[in-house]
Amino acid sequence: SLAVLQALEDGLKRADADPSVRAVMICGENGKFSAGADIRGFSSPNRRGIALGPIVSLIERSQKPVVAAIEGVALGGGLEVALGCHYRIAHVKARMGLPEVTIGLLPGAEGTQRLPRLIGVPAALDIITTGRHIPATEALKLGLVDEVVEENTVEAAIRLANKV
């Protein structure tokens, strides 16, 4: 939603400006990182304001380490947010993917560029063109996530952020 995008932008800008903040952790609520955008809003005539692509670029450009704590799902725009992060930790039961292709849409926040840079072109093309959901263990093998945990993902992400 626009409110979530605005909150991400505001939080990132505040964190970057605050010298006492050493790292940033991005997580979702209720056991889900993000299932992406609500496609019903794509055709809304009132769809104005902030877009996902610039937010992901803001995350990527952060001078401070940004860690994604992925629980549940990171799909579509949710995965694109995670791709902008410098590090990604996933719960063992998490799934990731870019399923919008199954309804005729391409990832719109530069996921088609960030994913191949991270995991290589062949693996990225498979994920981008099929829309399949990747389990966390496969994501680790591909290099999509840095760590898979069975414990509290937020706590693990905070530990990693403190370490880096």
SEKEVO-835340 format. One record per residue (C-alpha): residue in one letter; x, y, z. Coordinates in steps of 0.05 Angstrom, whole numbers, padded with zeros to 5 digits, always signed. Layout:
% SEKEVO-835340
aXYZ/...
This chain:
% SEKEVO-835340
s+00000+00000+00000/l+00020+00072-00007/a+00022+00078+00069/v+00072+00021+00075/l+00116+00051+00020/q+00114+00119+00054/a+00132+00088+00121/l+00191+00050+00089/e+00216+00114+00057/d+00208+00155+00120/g+00241+00102+00164/l+00300+00093+00117/k+00313+00167+00112/r+00309+00176+00187/a+00356+00117+00199/d+00407+00142+00148/a+00405+00212+00180/d+00412+00186+00252/p+00485+00174+00271/s+00463+00129+00329/v+00431+00079+00280/r+00483+00029+00257/a+00439-00017+00215/v+00368-00026+00191/m+00324-00088+00193/i+00262-00094+00150/c+00209-00145+00168/g+00135-00158+00157/e+00079-00170+00206/n+00041-00232+00228/g+00092-00281+00201/k+00094-00253+00130/f+00148-00209+00099/s+00105-00184+00041/a+00060-00216-00012/g+00072-00155-00057/a+00025-00104-00085/d-00050-00108-00088/i-00061-00111-00163/r-00130-00082-00156/g-00097-00014-00144/f-00057-00015-00208/s-00113+00013-00250/s-00139+00061-00199/p-00144+00132-00225/n-00124+00158-00156/r-00059+00118-00156/r-00010+00174-00142/g+00048+00183-00096/i+00108+00141-00082/a+00127+00080-00125/l+00162+00016-00104/g+00223+00022-00150/p+00250+00086-00118/i+00240+00056-00049/v+00280-00006-00067/s+00335+00038-00096/l+00335+00078-00031/i+00344+00014+00008/e+00401-00008-00038/r+00436+00060-00032/s+00433+00062+00044/q+00500+00077+00076/k+00481+00031+00132/p+00471-00045+00126/v+00399-00063+00112/v+00377-00134+00130/a+00312-00167+00107/a+00280-00215+00157/i+00237-00258+00112/e+00182-00299+00144/g+00123-00331+00108/v+00127-00303+00038/a+00167-00251+00000/l+00130-00249-00066/g+00129-00198-00123/g+00143-00130-00096/g+00159-00161-00028/l+00217-00200-00059/e+00239-00138-00096/v+00243-00101-00029/a+00285-00158-00002/l+00330-00156-00064/g+00345-00083-00049/c+00370-00102+00021/h+00444-00116+00031/y+00430-00181+00069/r+00372-00229+00072/i+00354-00279+00126/a+00296-00326+00115/h+00257-00372+00160/v+00262-00445+00138/k+00188-00444+00120/a+00192-00380+00079/r+00178-00378+00004/m+00201-00327-00047/g+00183-00312-00119/l+00159-00265-00172/p+00090-00294-00187/e+00062-00233-00224/v+00085-00264-00290/t+00029-00315-00283/i-00021-00259-00294/g+00018-00226-00350/l+00058-00174-00310/l+00133-00166-00305/p+00167-00148-00239/g+00166-00072-00239/a+00215-00051-00185/e+00279-00074-00220/g+00274-00145-00194/t+00290-00167-00265/q+00358-00133-00257/r+00375-00146-00184/l+00357-00220-00184/p+00405-00240-00242/r+00461-00200-00210/l+00450-00238-00145/i+00439-00309-00168/g+00460-00310-00241/v+00420-00306-00305/p+00397-00379-00314/a+00368-00386-00244/a+00338-00315-00246/l+00305-00328-00314/d+00273-00390-00286/i+00244-00352-00227/i+00223-00291-00268/t+00190-00329-00325/t+00155-00385-00286/g+00130-00347-00226/r+00145-00408-00182/h+00155-00400-00107/i+00225-00417-00083/p+00230-00450-00014/a+00281-00419+00033/t+00330-00478+00029/e+00333-00471-00047/a+00340-00396-00041/l+00401-00407+00003/k+00432-00454-00047/l+00420-00403-00103/g+00449-00346-00062/l+00383-00309-00058/v+00387-00309+00018/d+00448-00306+00063/e+00421-00350+00119/v+00362-00395+00134/v+00340-00402+00206/e+00289-00443+00245/e+00287-00393+00301/n+00259-00323+00306/t+00278-00290+00240/v+00276-00219+00267/e+00325-00236+00323/a+00371-00271+00273/a+00369-00210+00227/i+00385-00164+00285/r+00445-00208+00304/l+00470-00206+00232/a+00460-00130+00228/n+00500-00121+00293/k+00554-00166+00265/v+00562-00129+00199/
